[in-house]
Amino acid sequence: MTDVPTMAGTRAAPPLWRVVVAIMAAPGEILRRHASALPASLALGVSGTAFAVFFAQTAIDLHQHSWNAEALAGMAVLSTIGALLGTLGIALLAVLNFVLSRPFNSTVSFGWTLRAFALAYSPTLIYALCGLVFQLTLGWPTTLAFGVTGYLWALGPLHAAVNELCQSRPLPAMVLTTLNGALLLLAWAGASMGYGP
Amino acid sequence: MSTIAFALFGALMARSISSEFEAVPLSALLAAVGGWLAVRLLHLVLVAAIPNIGSDRVAPTQAVSAAMSLLLPFALLAALAELGLGWQATQAFFASGLMCTGAAAAAACMRLGAPALRVVALSGLWALTGAGAWMQMWIALAPWLDASA
């Protein structure tokens, strides 16, 4: 899918926050219409921030809400890993999916794939930010209730993006969606197991 | 595919509430039947919300079925989490999966002309009720599954 031109030459980019919120309700439609209009850096900013906050939440829960030097160092390390996973990891995942879906003769560009994969983590960002607020104000352990739930919500938009790459073939789309979900779940589990107290 | 996903979720729930191996296929069967009924209910409710649908119900049926098949990756990831990582988080994966597939089914019906607010509200209500009923069902079945297995 290439950028859709308008009277002004290129499609006007909608405000990022509207895209992020709308992806929760109608991911396929929003990604099809708006993913190519947003700069890749902004899209990767969404997934990078989502994973950084999600991993920070994990670190706070792992250290049982203590704020000593060790806990802060653990949080800094995990947040950095999260940010890297949300940017470089998602970019690599987009490359992997783009390459694996070549046999299906999809017309979508790599630029669209990269933006769509990054924006797919919009629900993760919303859930992670809400979870962090509850965690910091009420002291709740929110990694599972908000963090993992938000991460799982991203499977919907991710499947919509993969579906475009697979030209709506159900089985390959299902396999790729599961593979993507499993890779990121294992990455999060591995990182959080390695940096606990 | 959604029936397979429900069966897998049922098997995972049985593993966490009963120590008996025989409880697993029984729970998978129960979950598959319950899931099939739940999907039929969602299908009926969402299709009824599409105005001027007439007698051609093939497109909405296919759209809802395709959306519901999204539950399978959630079930497979729940299996990975439960069997590979040792987490007991099947209920969280199930609830998220139900919300996500409900939203996908609602979006599919919106594309066919259904009013957005109505189908989003209906699918959200379906997912919330389904997740609650699922939890209550396993609480009620736990002693019976252990005894019958």
Interface residues (C-beta under 8 A of the other chain):
Chain A: M24 A25 A26 P27 G28 E29 L144 A145 V148 T149 L152 W153 L155 G156 H159 P170 M174 T177 T178 G181 A182 L185 L186 A189
Chain B: M1 A66 S69 L70 L72 P73 F74 L76 L77 L80 A81 L85 A89 A92 F93 A95 S96 G97 M99 C100 T101 A103 A104 A107 M110 R111 A116 V120
